[in-house]
Amino acid sequence: MTGSRFVLALAAALLTTPMAAPALAQDYPARPVKIIVPFGAGGPADVTARQLGNILQENFGQPFVVENRTGAGGVIGTVEAAKSLPDGYTLLMMSNTQTANESLLSPAQRKYELMRDLAPIAPANYSDLVIVVHPSVQAKTLAEFVALAKSQPGKLNYASSGQGTPYHMAGELFKAMAGIDLVHVPYRNSGEARSGVIGGQVQMMIDAVPAMAPNVNEKQVLALATTGKKRSTVMPDVPTADAAGVPGYEATIWLGLMAPTGTPKPIIDKLNVAVNAAIKRPDIVKLWTGQGAVPMSMTPEEFDKFLRGDIVKWADVVKKFADKPQ
């Protein structure tokens, strides 16, 4: 065991002793808390982390500071969080990117195991996605876009915020279920991917409704379909993909908080209670509903079960679809 790992292990052992943990949790937080967002600024994870961070700061009287650590499809920031001291002062705002990466990337590529190296705290919310195209694309409906793609296999591109992100996985699932061949163009983050489709460098993107709605409203892109079970309250005039030509298609992005494994359980529980209270605040419910995001409330144990189920779900998608040549 290296010196740094020994120190972390020793610190974790001391923090989680029966006598130390309750006292530590009672005083927690005694200094600023860092929330690592492994995605770019302005995306759903970043916005949600800042909204929750502001409320937690109000409740606890200590800053909850968001730090964007982007790159490698969320891997860089996730590794940093996983290797941090398990004392409750470093948290991770994660998404289904991390559960998909468990099967999409090898252990050597991601350098961590989600359920071994990180502990679930609480989910935050989920959002439907929206399938958009640049206005120059000769398709005004989802069915027309599918027909166009079938007539030009491998000629149309779709953007994502990186390998393994929810937008990439949603794109691969869409390709498979629609029976079309699109070329995946991964960007460094969702903001750059969004700019790519708005600028016409790529023809299509599947993005979170809250993030893409302003661009749809400004007619910078054309919304063909949303990806939930029912129409989005933010885009009520846009049909679901299921109704618009790809039966059974459904995809979402969800967000949640985790901490390094070994973080004392009383601190995990304290944060869980605080997050669950935050997402039930009328102002947050109204804000998120207006943006197309739905609050998710779970205990740490329920979130653990949810994460493990999502890992299995995406492993099946990766096995069937994502290993096909781009």
C-alpha positions as CSV (number, residue, x, y, z in Angstrom):
1,M,0.0,0.0,0.0
2,T,1.4,3.4,-1.0
3,G,1.9,6.1,1.6
4,S,-1.0,8.2,0.4
5,R,-3.4,5.2,0.3
6,F,-2.3,4.3,3.8
7,V,-3.1,7.7,5.1
8,L,-6.5,7.7,3.4
9,A,-7.3,4.2,4.8
10,L,-6.2,5.2,8.3
11,A,-8.2,8.4,8.1
12,A,-11.3,6.5,6.9
13,A,-10.9,4.0,9.7
14,L,-10.6,6.8,12.3
15,L,-13.6,8.6,10.9
16,T,-15.9,5.6,10.9
17,T,-15.1,4.3,14.4
18,P,-18.4,4.0,16.4
19,M,-17.4,6.9,18.8
20,A,-16.0,9.3,16.2
21,A,-18.7,9.1,13.5
22,P,-21.7,10.5,15.4
23,A,-19.7,13.4,16.8
24,L,-18.2,14.1,13.4
25,A,-21.7,14.1,11.8
26,Q,-23.1,16.4,14.5
27,D,-20.4,19.0,13.7
28,Y,-20.6,18.5,10.0
29,P,-20.0,20.6,8.0
30,A,-17.4,22.7,9.8
31,R,-15.8,24.1,6.6
32,P,-16.6,24.4,2.9
33,V,-17.7,21.3,1.0
34,K,-16.7,20.7,-2.6
35,I,-19.1,19.3,-5.1
36,I,-17.2,17.9,-8.1
37,V,-19.2,18.0,-11.4
38,P,-17.5,15.8,-14.0
39,F,-19.2,17.6,-16.8
40,G,-19.1,21.1,-18.4
41,A,-20.6,24.3,-17.0
42,G,-24.2,25.1,-18.0
43,G,-25.3,21.5,-18.4
44,P,-28.0,19.8,-16.2
45,A,-25.5,18.4,-13.7
46,D,-23.7,21.7,-13.3
47,V,-27.0,23.7,-12.9
48,T,-28.5,21.1,-10.5
49,A,-25.3,21.0,-8.4
50,R,-25.3,24.8,-8.0
51,Q,-29.0,24.9,-7.1
52,L,-28.7,22.2,-4.5
53,G,-25.4,23.7,-3.3
54,N,-27.0,27.1,-2.6
55,I,-29.8,25.4,-0.5
56,L,-27.3,23.2,1.4
57,Q,-25.2,26.3,2.1
58,E,-28.3,28.0,3.5
59,N,-29.2,25.0,5.7
60,F,-25.7,24.3,7.0
61,G,-24.1,27.7,7.0
62,Q,-21.1,26.5,5.1
63,P,-20.3,27.0,1.4
64,F,-21.0,24.1,-1.0
65,V,-18.6,25.0,-3.9
66,V,-19.1,23.5,-7.3
67,E,-15.9,22.5,-9.2
68,N,-16.2,21.4,-12.8
69,R,-13.6,18.7,-13.6
70,T,-14.5,17.7,-17.1
71,G,-13.0,15.2,-19.6
72,A,-13.0,11.5,-20.7
73,G,-16.8,11.2,-20.6
74,G,-17.0,12.0,-16.9
75,V,-14.1,9.8,-15.8
76,I,-11.6,12.5,-14.8
77,G,-13.9,14.1,-12.2
78,T,-15.2,10.8,-11.0
79,V,-11.7,9.5,-10.4
80,E,-10.9,12.6,-8.4
81,A,-13.9,12.2,-6.2
82,A,-13.3,8.5,-5.7
83,K,-9.8,9.1,-4.5
84,S,-10.6,12.0,-2.2
85,L,-10.5,11.8,1.6
86,P,-13.8,10.1,2.8
87,D,-14.7,12.8,5.2
88,G,-17.8,14.3,3.6
89,Y,-16.0,17.4,2.3
90,T,-15.8,16.1,-1.3
91,L,-19.0,15.0,-3.1
92,L,-19.7,14.0,-6.7
93,M,-22.7,15.1,-8.8
94,M,-23.1,12.1,-11.1
95,S,-25.5,10.8,-13.7
96,N,-26.3,7.8,-15.7
97,T,-23.0,8.5,-17.5
98,Q,-21.3,6.8,-14.5
99,T,-23.6,3.7,-14.6
100,A,-23.2,3.4,-18.3
101,N,-19.4,3.6,-18.1
102,E,-19.3,0.6,-15.8
103,S,-19.8,-1.6,-18.9
104,L,-18.9,0.8,-21.7
105,L,-15.3,1.4,-20.4
106,S,-12.9,-1.2,-19.1
107,P,-11.6,-0.9,-15.5
108,A,-8.3,0.3,-16.9
109,Q,-10.0,3.1,-18.9
110,R,-12.2,4.4,-16.0
111,K,-9.7,3.7,-13.1
112,Y,-12.5,3.2,-10.6
113,E,-15.5,1.0,-9.9
114,L,-18.6,3.0,-9.1
115,M,-20.2,0.9,-6.4
116,R,-16.8,0.0,-4.8
117,D,-15.2,3.4,-4.7
118,L,-18.2,5.7,-4.2
119,A,-21.1,5.6,-1.7
120,P,-24.7,6.7,-2.7
121,I,-26.1,9.7,-0.9
122,A,-29.3,10.7,-2.8
123,P,-30.7,11.3,-6.3
124,A,-31.7,14.8,-7.3
125,N,-33.9,14.7,-10.4
126,Y,-34.5,13.3,-13.9
127,S,-35.3,15.0,-17.2
128,D,-36.6,13.8,-20.5
129,L,-34.4,14.4,-23.5
130,V,-35.3,16.0,-26.8
131,I,-34.3,15.0,-30.3
132,V,-33.3,18.1,-32.3
133,V,-32.0,18.8,-35.8
134,H,-30.4,21.8,-37.4
135,P,-33.0,23.7,-39.5
136,S,-31.1,22.8,-42.7
137,V,-31.9,19.1,-42.3
138,Q,-34.6,18.1,-44.8
139,A,-36.9,16.6,-42.2
140,K,-39.6,18.3,-40.2
141,T,-40.8,15.2,-38.2
142,L,-39.1,12.3,-36.6
143,A,-40.5,9.9,-39.2
144,E,-39.1,12.0,-41.9
145,F,-35.7,12.1,-40.2
146,V,-35.6,8.3,-39.9
147,A,-36.6,8.0,-43.6
148,L,-33.8,10.5,-44.5
149,A,-31.2,8.6,-42.5
150,K,-32.2,5.3,-44.0
151,S,-31.8,6.7,-47.5
152,Q,-28.3,8.0,-46.6
153,P,-26.7,5.4,-44.3
154,G,-23.6,6.7,-42.5
155,K,-24.0,10.2,-44.0
156,L,-25.7,12.0,-41.1
157,N,-24.0,12.8,-37.8
158,Y,-25.2,13.2,-34.2
159,A,-23.5,15.1,-31.4
160,S,-23.0,14.1,-27.8
161,S,-21.1,15.4,-24.8
162,G,-18.8,12.4,-24.9
163,Q,-18.5,8.6,-24.9
164,G,-20.7,7.0,-22.4
165,T,-22.8,10.1,-21.6
166,P,-26.6,9.8,-21.5
167,Y,-26.8,11.6,-24.8
168,H,-24.4,9.1,-26.4
169,M,-26.3,6.1,-25.0
170,A,-29.6,7.6,-26.0
171,G,-28.2,8.1,-29.5
172,E,-27.0,4.5,-29.8
173,L,-30.4,3.2,-28.5
174,F,-32.2,5.5,-31.0
175,K,-30.1,4.2,-33.9
176,A,-30.7,0.6,-33.0
177,M,-34.5,1.0,-32.4
178,A,-35.0,3.2,-35.6
179,G,-32.8,0.9,-37.7
180,I,-30.6,3.7,-39.0
181,D,-26.8,4.4,-39.3
182,L,-25.7,7.7,-37.8
183,V,-22.1,8.7,-37.1
184,H,-21.4,9.6,-33.5
185,V,-19.5,12.9,-33.0
186,P,-18.4,13.2,-29.4
187,Y,-17.6,16.6,-28.0
188,R,-15.8,17.5,-24.8
189,N,-19.0,18.7,-23.1
190,S,-22.7,19.2,-23.7
191,G,-22.2,23.0,-24.3
192,E,-19.8,22.3,-27.2
193,A,-22.1,19.6,-28.6
194,R,-25.0,21.9,-28.4
195,S,-23.0,24.6,-30.3
196,G,-22.1,21.9,-32.9
197,V,-25.7,21.2,-33.8
198,I,-26.8,24.9,-33.6
199,G,-23.9,25.8,-35.9
200,G,-24.8,23.0,-38.3
201,Q,-21.5,21.1,-37.9
202,V,-23.6,18.1,-37.0
203,Q,-27.2,17.4,-38.1
204,M,-28.7,16.0,-34.9
205,M,-28.4,15.8,-31.1
206,I,-30.3,14.3,-28.3
207,D,-30.1,16.7,-25.3
208,A,-31.8,17.3,-22.0
209,V,-35.0,19.2,-22.3
210,P,-34.0,21.9,-19.7
211,A,-30.7,22.6,-21.5
212,M,-32.0,22.6,-25.1
213,A,-35.4,24.3,-24.6
214,P,-34.1,27.9,-25.0
215,N,-32.5,27.0,-28.4
216,V,-35.7,25.3,-29.5
217,N,-37.7,28.4,-28.5
218,E,-35.3,30.6,-30.4
219,K,-35.7,28.3,-33.5
220,Q,-32.0,27.7,-33.6
221,V,-32.9,24.0,-33.8
222,L,-36.0,22.0,-34.6
223,A,-37.4,19.7,-32.0
224,L,-38.6,16.4,-33.6
225,A,-39.6,14.5,-30.5
226,T,-39.1,14.2,-26.7
227,T,-38.0,10.9,-25.1
228,G,-40.3,10.4,-22.1
229,K,-43.4,8.3,-21.7
230,K,-45.6,11.3,-22.2
231,R,-45.2,14.8,-23.7
232,S,-43.0,17.2,-21.9
233,T,-44.7,20.0,-20.0
234,V,-42.0,22.3,-21.3
235,M,-42.6,21.3,-24.9
236,P,-46.2,20.2,-25.0
237,D,-46.5,20.6,-28.8
238,V,-43.6,18.2,-29.5
239,P,-44.7,14.5,-29.7
240,T,-42.9,11.7,-27.9
241,A,-40.5,9.5,-30.0
242,D,-42.8,6.6,-29.2
243,A,-45.7,8.3,-30.9
244,A,-43.7,9.9,-33.6
245,G,-42.2,6.9,-35.3
246,V,-39.9,4.9,-33.0
247,P,-42.3,2.7,-30.9
248,G,-41.0,1.9,-27.4
249,Y,-38.2,4.4,-27.4
250,E,-37.6,6.1,-24.0
251,A,-34.5,7.8,-22.6
252,T,-33.8,10.2,-19.7
253,I,-31.0,11.8,-17.8
254,W,-31.0,11.5,-14.0
255,L,-28.6,13.1,-11.5
256,G,-27.5,12.3,-8.0
257,L,-24.9,12.7,-5.3
258,M,-22.3,10.3,-4.1
259,A,-19.3,10.5,-1.8
260,P,-16.0,8.5,-1.5
261,T,-16.5,5.1,0.0
262,G,-15.7,5.2,3.7
263,T,-17.5,8.5,4.3
264,P,-19.1,8.0,7.7
265,K,-22.7,6.8,7.5
266,P,-24.1,9.5,9.8
267,I,-22.7,12.1,7.3
268,I,-24.2,10.3,4.4
269,D,-27.6,10.2,6.2
270,K,-27.4,13.9,7.2
271,L,-26.8,14.9,3.6
272,N,-29.5,12.6,2.4
273,V,-32.1,14.2,4.7
274,A,-30.9,17.7,3.6
275,V,-31.1,16.8,-0.1
276,N,-34.5,15.2,0.2
277,A,-35.8,18.3,2.0
278,A,-34.3,20.6,-0.6
279,I,-35.9,18.9,-3.6
280,K,-39.3,19.1,-1.9
281,R,-39.2,22.9,-1.4
282,P,-42.0,24.5,-3.3
283,D,-39.6,26.9,-5.0
284,I,-37.4,24.1,-6.3
285,V,-40.3,22.0,-7.4
286,K,-41.7,25.0,-9.3
287,L,-38.3,25.8,-10.8
288,W,-37.6,22.2,-11.9
289,T,-41.1,21.6,-13.2
290,G,-40.8,24.7,-15.3
291,Q,-37.5,23.4,-16.7
292,G,-38.8,19.9,-17.3
293,A,-37.0,18.2,-14.4
294,V,-38.7,15.9,-12.0
295,P,-37.4,15.6,-8.4
296,M,-36.3,12.1,-7.2
297,S,-36.4,11.2,-3.5
298,M,-34.7,8.1,-2.0
299,T,-32.8,6.9,1.0
300,P,-29.2,6.0,0.5
301,E,-30.1,2.3,0.5
302,E,-32.8,2.9,-2.1
303,F,-30.4,4.9,-4.3
304,D,-27.9,2.1,-4.0
305,K,-30.4,-0.4,-5.3
306,F,-31.4,2.1,-8.1
307,L,-27.8,2.5,-9.2
308,R,-27.1,-1.2,-9.3
309,G,-30.2,-1.7,-11.4
310,D,-29.2,1.1,-13.8
311,I,-25.7,-0.5,-14.2
312,V,-27.4,-3.7,-15.3
313,K,-29.8,-1.8,-17.6
314,W,-27.0,0.0,-19.4
315,A,-24.8,-3.1,-19.6
316,D,-27.6,-4.7,-21.6
317,V,-27.8,-1.6,-23.9
318,V,-24.0,-1.6,-24.4
319,K,-23.9,-5.3,-25.2
320,K,-26.6,-5.0,-27.8
321,F,-25.9,-1.6,-29.4
322,A,-22.9,0.4,-28.3
323,D,-20.3,-2.1,-29.3
324,K,-21.3,-1.8,-33.0
325,P,-19.0,0.1,-35.2
326,Q,-19.7,3.9,-35.3
